[in-house]
Amino acid sequence: MHVILIPGLWLDASSWDDVAPAVRGAGHRLEALTLPGVGGTAGSMRTTLRDWVDAVVARIDAAPGQVVLVGHSGGGNVAWGAADRRPDRIARVIFVDTLPPAPGAEISEFPVVDGTVPFPGWGFFDEPDVADLDDDTRARWAPRTHPVPAAVPTDAIELTDDRRHGIPVTVLSGPADERGIRSMLASWPRFLAEFDALEDVTVVELGSGHWPQFSQPDRLAREIIAALE
């Protein structure tokens, strides 16, 4: 299977480095993406979430046959936006500690500095998100983060084709099983409606924080491979 790996905010293609070898070893073709404007150069400040979705759609169009999209965190919004654009080309979407966004949803809001959103540091996040990242892991990855264009985290995702609901979905959830996810979404009715509209969804609880590609890459790779079978 042709698999496109989509990083979350502040991360580039290298964020999948500890996961990719096992998935390739299972016989799959991988593309790990660095999305436009990551790095926060002056010329990239006008980059939008749509530009990120367009970049993934271009890779889908260039790939042979069916494609699986894997999106981590905010990359899940990008994956779902691209799946909405090419529902007939997507064999499955795998969400890594995130969920399919509702139409018009944004990723989140973070402090903007000089037209970009820099990585806010591990201390910005809730303790459950970072509890399984030891000091060495934090020290290894913090310098490898990059600012992202200011518009991307708060741009509304465009979803217009209801055929996306027929795409098989796997949710590799850090802390929650399906019951826990549904309980959480009870406070977010638009997201619950999107989740309920999925015709084929599997939830796997990883028991991790928000960055399992760093804290338990072997387990994450195994679950991605299992979802591809």
Beta strands, then each sheet from edge to edge (+ up, - down):
strand 1: 2-6
strand 2: 29-32
strand 3: 67-72
strand 4: 90-96
strand 5: 116-117
strand 6: 148-149
strand 7: 169-173
strand 8: 201-205
sheet 1: 2+ 1+ 3+ 4+ 7+ 8+
sheet 2: 5+ 6-
end
